[in-house]
Amino acid sequence: MPAILEDPSSPLIPAKPVDLSLIKSYEVSGKGYIVPFHPSNPVPPKALVKLLSREMNDEIERGDTYPMESPFTPEAFGAYWFGTFCVVLFKNLPPQDPQAEFDWAANVLGTFYIKPNYPGRCSHVCNAGFLVPHAGRGMGNAHVLADAFEHYAPKLGYRQSIFNLVFETNVSSLRIWDSHGFERVGRVPGAGRLKGQDKLVDAIIFSKIFNTEEEKS
């Protein structure tokens, strides 16, 4: 659901200063482990970046959820997805030793990034992009990621979220954000030239204001 600021060809948006002691991993009972990646800590393993890059390129090739048309290299994807703040849902925690064997494809169940949606005086409004790999689909992991997004975004200093492009044909995403209390604040007529569609597809704009006082407690 990227804004123009998240165009892969645009300069990387700097990470917001944050107290890293507030940005902790946690376990989701029956689902796995939510692990945040801030640019200063920890560094994402190359195998993880490579896997998610392939999954993202598959999503781009399908052409019905993201607006990009060109695939990522692993290096470009790493900067785009992990460059500001990223979260990954693991079935089992990866080993501390980057050389140790680990089945990444079986254990990575979902991911999302958080970035400013606007610059400067409006940078307290964030945007996010979500990706659920093949191994994580059909198990409710998208809702786990949505909960994690609402957990971390206020801790990063954001007060509101805007999702700019949720295509109306993406019924599962519409249901998720409706069920999590996001408000439909706008519609962009004919926003997407999507594969498998014989006409331009409208996009819904979603918004939610975070309860920051509750998150601080």
Secondary structure, DSSP 8 states (H G I E B T S, - for coil): ---GGG-TTS---------GGG---EEETTTEEEEEEBTTB----HHHHHHHHHHHHHHHHHTSS----S---HHHHHHHHHSS-EEEEESS---SSTTS---HHHHEEEEEEEEESS-GGGTTEEEEEEE--GGGTTTTHHHHHHHHHHHHHHHTT--EEEEEEEETT-HHHHHHHHHTT-EEEEEEEEEE--TT-SS-EEEEEEEEE--HHHHH-
